[in-house]
Amino acid sequence: MPAHLHLLRQFHLVQRLQAVRGRALPFAELRRYLLEHPSLGDYGGGYELRTFQRDVREVVDLFGISIKSRRGQGYYIAETEQLPPG
């Protein structure tokens, strides 16, 4: 996959988590959202937990945003780490 699509996927991941304002989303819901997003092209059905975990680490490095998890609930972004809208 080209590097720009990795960045775009990570950007959409952050946007999706921001859209729910601190509510935790399960991995399955995030996966479905990313696989169905039209601008990301065809993943061939693949976006596994390992790729997500790698994306979470890269989001911290690239955007300075930590994606946290709540056991049994899912993933979220802390309120203090929101990107500006747009």
N, C-alpha and C positions, 0 to 999 in steps of 0.2 A: 504494500500500500504506500502511495506517495506520502512524503512527510507532511505536506499541507493538509491532507485528509486526516492525519493523526491530530494535528492542531485543531482542525475544524471539529472533529469528534469530541475532543477535550473541551473546547469552547461550548459546544451544545450540551455537554454533560453539566458544566457549571451553570449554564443558563437554566436548564431544567430544574436543578436543585434550588436555584434562586427563586424560581417561579412559585415554589411551594412554601416559601418563607419559613424555613426552619423545621418544617414537618419532614420526618424521615421517610425516604422512599426505599422499598426493597430493591435489591439488585435486579430481580426479574422485571420490574417495572421500568427501571432505567435502561436495561438491555432492550426491551421491547421498543421504548421510545427511540433509542439510537438506531436500531435496525430499521425502523419505519420512517426515519427522518429522510425526506427526499434529497436534501443537499449532500448527504453523505454517500450516495451511490450504493452499490450492491456489495455487501459484506459476504455474500454467499452463505448467509445464515449464521455467520460466526461472530460472536462477541462474548467471549468466555470470562469467567470470574478472574482468571489470571491476567487477562488483558485489562480488565477494569482496575485491578489492583495496581498495575503498571501505570495506567492513566492517572490514578489518584496520586501516586508519587510524583508524576510529571507535572500535574496541575499545581502542586505546591512549588516546584522548582520554577515553572514558567510564569504562573500568575500570582504566586504568593498566597494561595487560597488552600486552606486545609479542609479536606472532606472527612468528616467524622462519622462514626457509626454508633447506633444504639442497638444493643443486643436484642434480637428478635423483632426489630422494627425496620431498620434500614440505614440509609446514609443521608447526611445533611451537611449544610455549610453553616458555620456559626454566624450569627447576625453581624458580628463585628468585621466579617471578612467578605462582605458583599461587594461585587463589582457595581459600578454605576450603571443605571439602565441605558439601554441603547445598544 
